[in-house]
Amino acid sequence: MTALREEGIETHILNNNPETVSTDYDTSDKLFFEPLTLEDVMNVIDREHPYGVMVQFGGQTSVNLAYP
């Protein structure tokens, strides 16, 4: 995330773990506290219209969302 922000790219994080929100708070430009389901992720994508999506350090749940 830091490298993307250094390049002027706005970054957003979707996080479903309330215990890590304090560490994610200043890591990205926007933080969405949402369940990691396809529907919830697509709602954020539809709202924010990102240039791309990166799956990172999310464990099996987020990796499974990468395909659909």
Backbone torsions as a table, in degrees:
resi	resn	phi	psi	omega
1	MET	NA	-39.6	-177.8
2	THR	-61.8	-43.5	-179.6
3	ALA	-63.5	-40.0	178.4
4	LEU	-64.3	-45.0	179.7
5	ARG	-63.9	-36.5	177.4
6	GLU	-63.8	-26.0	177.5
7	GLU	-87.9	3.6	178.1
8	GLY	84.2	14.9	-179.8
9	ILE	-93.1	123.8	178.4
10	GLU	-67.9	133.9	-178.0
11	THR	-119.4	144.2	178.2
12	HIS	-129.0	146.0	176.3
13	ILE	-121.0	134.9	168.0
14	LEU	-104.8	124.8	-175.9
15	ASN	-134.3	133.1	177.2
16	ASN	-109.1	7.9	-176.6
17	ASN	-110.7	104.7	-176.6
18	PRO	-63.4	-21.0	-179.2
19	GLU	-72.6	-20.6	-178.4
20	THR	-104.1	0.8	-178.5
21	VAL	-59.6	-37.6	-179.9
22	SER	-63.4	-31.6	178.7
23	THR	-82.3	-24.7	179.8
24	ASP	-87.1	-13.3	-169.9
25	TYR	-54.6	-44.3	-178.8
26	ASP	-106.7	12.9	-179.6
27	THR	-81.7	-28.1	-176.3
28	SER	-131.9	171.9	177.4
29	ASP	-74.4	-34.1	178.1
30	LYS	-137.6	142.8	177.9
31	LEU	-124.1	123.6	177.6
32	PHE	-109.8	124.2	177.0
33	PHE	-98.0	95.6	-173.8
34	GLU	-135.9	154.7	170.1
35	PRO	-64.0	149.5	178.2
36	LEU	-91.0	71.3	173.1
37	THR	-116.0	156.7	-179.7
38	LEU	-57.1	-43.4	-178.8
39	GLU	-61.8	-45.8	-179.0
40	ASP	-68.1	-40.0	177.4
41	VAL	-64.0	-43.6	179.7
42	MET	-64.8	-33.8	176.5
43	ASN	-61.6	-41.9	178.0
44	VAL	-67.8	-42.1	178.9
45	ILE	-61.9	-43.7	178.7
46	ASP	-63.2	-34.8	-179.3
47	ARG	-76.2	-41.6	-172.1
48	GLU	-93.8	-20.2	-179.7
49	HIS	51.1	59.9	-177.4
50	PRO	-71.5	156.6	174.8
51	TYR	-69.3	-32.3	-179.8
52	GLY	-162.6	174.2	-179.6
53	VAL	-132.0	136.4	179.2
54	MET	-123.7	129.4	175.7
55	VAL	-96.7	123.2	-173.2
56	GLN	-144.3	128.6	172.4
57	PHE	49.8	38.9	-176.8
58	GLY	-106.1	0.0	-177.0
59	GLY	74.6	-169.3	-174.4
60	GLN	-64.7	-34.1	-178.7
61	THR	-60.2	-50.4	-179.4
62	SER	-72.7	-33.2	176.5
63	VAL	-61.8	-39.9	178.3
64	ASN	-65.1	-26.1	178.3
65	LEU	-78.7	-18.4	-176.7
66	ALA	-62.6	-37.8	-177.8
67	TYR	-68.3	-54.4	-179.4
68	PRO	-68.3	NA	NA
